Protein backbone atom coordinates (compact mmCIF):
# COMPACT_ATOMS: atom_id res chain seq x y z
CA UNK A 1 0.00 0.00 0.00
CA UNK A 2 0.93 3.61 -0.54
CA UNK A 3 0.53 5.63 2.64
CA UNK A 4 2.17 9.06 2.70
CA UNK A 5 1.83 12.70 3.68
CA UNK A 6 2.74 15.70 1.49
CA UNK A 7 3.40 18.97 3.30
CA UNK A 8 3.70 22.37 1.61
CA UNK A 9 5.36 25.07 3.69
CA UNK A 10 5.13 28.59 2.25
CA UNK A 11 7.28 30.88 4.37
CA UNK A 12 7.94 30.92 8.10
CA UNK A 13 4.70 32.63 9.19
CA UNK A 14 2.13 30.52 7.32
CA UNK A 15 0.44 27.27 8.33
CA UNK A 16 1.59 24.26 6.35
CA UNK A 17 -0.83 22.63 3.94
CA UNK A 18 -1.06 18.85 4.24
CA UNK A 19 -2.30 16.13 1.89
CA UNK A 20 -2.76 12.62 3.31
CA UNK A 21 -2.46 9.90 0.66
CA UNK A 22 -3.60 6.29 0.77
CA UNK A 23 -3.78 3.77 -2.06
CA UNK A 24 -4.08 0.01 -1.72
CA UNK A 25 -1.57 -0.53 -4.55
CA UNK A 26 0.83 2.29 -5.46
CA UNK A 27 2.12 0.43 -8.54
CA UNK A 28 -1.32 0.04 -10.12
CA UNK A 29 -2.66 3.39 -8.90
CA UNK A 30 0.23 5.85 -8.37
CA UNK A 31 -0.41 9.36 -7.06
CA UNK A 32 0.35 12.49 -9.09
CA UNK A 33 -0.48 16.10 -8.24
CA UNK A 34 0.38 19.67 -9.18
CA UNK A 35 0.98 22.15 -6.34
CA UNK A 36 1.06 25.88 -6.97
CA UNK A 37 3.95 27.46 -5.08
CA UNK A 38 3.93 31.20 -5.86
CA UNK A 39 6.87 33.29 -4.76
CA UNK A 40 10.04 32.05 -3.10
CA UNK A 41 10.74 30.19 0.11
CA UNK A 42 8.43 27.23 -0.56
CA UNK A 43 9.27 23.77 0.75
CA UNK A 44 7.63 20.50 -0.31
CA UNK A 45 8.11 17.68 2.20
CA UNK A 46 7.09 14.07 1.48
CA UNK A 47 6.84 11.64 4.40
CA UNK A 48 6.30 7.89 4.05
CA UNK A 49 3.83 7.01 6.81
CA UNK A 50 3.65 3.32 5.85
CA UNK A 51 5.50 0.61 7.79
CA UNK A 52 9.12 -0.06 6.85
CA UNK A 53 8.03 -3.12 4.82
CA UNK A 54 6.44 -0.76 2.25
CA UNK A 55 9.11 1.62 0.91
CA UNK A 56 8.18 4.31 -1.61
CA UNK A 57 9.86 6.42 -4.26
CA UNK A 58 8.95 10.10 -4.60
CA UNK A 59 9.99 12.91 -6.90
CA UNK A 60 9.37 16.65 -7.01
CA UNK A 61 10.02 18.41 -10.32
CA UNK A 62 9.00 21.85 -11.61
CA UNK A 63 6.08 21.79 -14.03
CA UNK A 64 6.82 25.32 -15.21
CA UNK A 65 8.79 28.28 -13.96
CA UNK A 66 8.03 31.96 -13.73
CA UNK A 67 9.81 33.95 -16.49
CA UNK A 68 11.34 36.33 -13.95
CA UNK A 69 12.67 33.43 -11.91
CA UNK A 70 14.56 31.87 -14.84
CA UNK A 71 16.45 35.04 -15.79
CA UNK A 72 20.09 35.68 -15.01
CA UNK A 73 22.74 33.18 -14.01
CA UNK A 74 20.19 31.01 -12.20
CA UNK A 75 18.48 29.75 -15.38
CA UNK A 76 18.18 25.99 -15.10
CA UNK A 77 20.02 25.77 -11.76
CA UNK A 78 18.55 24.01 -8.75
CA UNK A 79 18.04 26.44 -5.88
CA UNK A 80 18.18 24.78 -2.47
CA UNK A 81 16.22 26.64 0.16
CA UNK A 82 14.52 28.82 -2.46
CA UNK A 83 16.47 31.99 -1.62
CA UNK A 84 18.13 33.62 -4.61
CA UNK A 85 19.29 36.82 -2.88
CA UNK A 86 22.76 35.56 -1.89
C-alpha positions in Angstrom: 0.0 0.0 0.0 0.9 3.6 -0.5 0.5 5.6 2.6 2.2 9.1 2.7 1.8 12.7 3.7 2.7 15.7 1.5 3.4 19.0 3.3 3.7 22.4 1.6 5.4 25.1 3.7 5.1 28.6 2.3 7.3 30.9 4.4 7.9 30.9 8.1 4.7 32.6 9.2 2.1 30.5 7.3 0.4 27.3 8.3 1.6 24.3 6.4 -0.8 22.6 3.9 -1.1 18.8 4.2 -2.3 16.1 1.9 -2.8 12.6 3.3 -2.5 9.9 0.7 -3.6 6.3 0.8 -3.8 3.8 -2.1 -4.1 0.0 -1.7 -1.6 -0.5 -4.5 0.8 2.3 -5.5 2.1 0.4 -8.5 -1.3 0.0 -10.1 -2.7 3.4 -8.9 0.2 5.9 -8.4 -0.4 9.4 -7.1 0.4 12.5 -9.1 -0.5 16.1 -8.2 0.4 19.7 -9.2 1.0 22.1 -6.3 1.1 25.9 -7.0 3.9 27.5 -5.1 3.9 31.2 -5.9 6.9 33.3 -4.8 10.0 32.1 -3.1 10.7 30.2 0.1 8.4 27.2 -0.6 9.3 23.8 0.7 7.6 20.5 -0.3 8.1 17.7 2.2 7.1 14.1 1.5 6.8 11.6 4.4 6.3 7.9 4.1 3.8 7.0 6.8 3.6 3.3 5.9 5.5 0.6 7.8 9.1 -0.1 6.8 8.0 -3.1 4.8 6.4 -0.8 2.3 9.1 1.6 0.9 8.2 4.3 -1.6 9.9 6.4 -4.3 8.9 10.1 -4.6 10.0 12.9 -6.9 9.4 16.6 -7.0 10.0 18.4 -10.3 9.0 21.8 -11.6 6.1 21.8 -14.0 6.8 25.3 -15.2 8.8 28.3 -14.0 8.0 32.0 -13.7 9.8 33.9 -16.5 11.3 36.3 -14.0 12.7 33.4 -11.9 14.6 31.9 -14.8 16.4 35.0 -15.8 20.1 35.7 -15.0 22.7 33.2 -14.0 20.2 31.0 -12.2 18.5 29.8 -15.4 18.2 26.0 -15.1 20.0 25.8 -11.8 18.6 24.0 -8.8 18.0 26.4 -5.9 18.2 24.8 -2.5 16.2 26.6 0.2 14.5 28.8 -2.5 16.5 32.0 -1.6 18.1 33.6 -4.6 19.3 36.8 -2.9 22.8 35.6 -1.9 
